[in-house]
Amino acid sequence: MTAAVRELRDRHPGPEVRTRHLEFGQERAALPGHRIDAILAPEPIPAGRLRVRALYDEPRYS
């Protein structure tokens, strides 16, 4: 995550970019509750009124 945030800050130095750790399942309340603006999380994410976009796909191992 650190490399992604660093690149975002380098490309767009104006906005403040902070990271926040959420426990599993907290993302559903954090976005509509305006505690966060965006989230990187593994699928499935219960979308509801949220716009969800896959950024990449990685293999799953059991």
N, C-alpha and C positions, 0 to 999 in steps of 0.2 A: 504494500500500500504506500509506503514512503516514497518509492520511486515515482509512482503515478501522481502523488500530490506534489512532489518537487517539480515534475514536468509541467503540471498544470499551473503552478505558481510562476515558472519561468516563461511560459507562453502567454499568461494573462496576469501580469503583476499587480493590476489594480484591485480586483476583488480580494477580500479576505477569505482564505481557505483554511478550514480547520477540520480535523478528523475527530470522530467520536466512536467509541466501541459500544456496540449494542449486544445484549444477550439474545440468544435465539428466540424469535417470536416477538421481539420488541419493535421490529420495523413496521408492523401493521399500524401501530398507534403513533409512532414517532413522525412519520411523514404527514399524515393529516393533522396531527397535533402541532405542527410547525416547529418541532424541536430540531428537525433536520430538513435540508432542502433536497438531498439526493442520497441514494444508498447503493452500494455495491454489495450484492448478496447472492448466494447460490439459489437457483430455482428449486422448488417452485415458490413463487411469491404470490400470495393471494392478491390479485390486482384490484378488484372492485373498481373504485373510481380512479385508481392510479394508472399512469402510463408506464408500462414495463417494456424495456428493450434489452435483448440479449447482446452483450458486448463481445463475448467469445464463448466457445464451447470447448470443454475439456473432458477427457475420458473419465468414466467412473470405474473405480476398482472396488471389488468386494472382498 
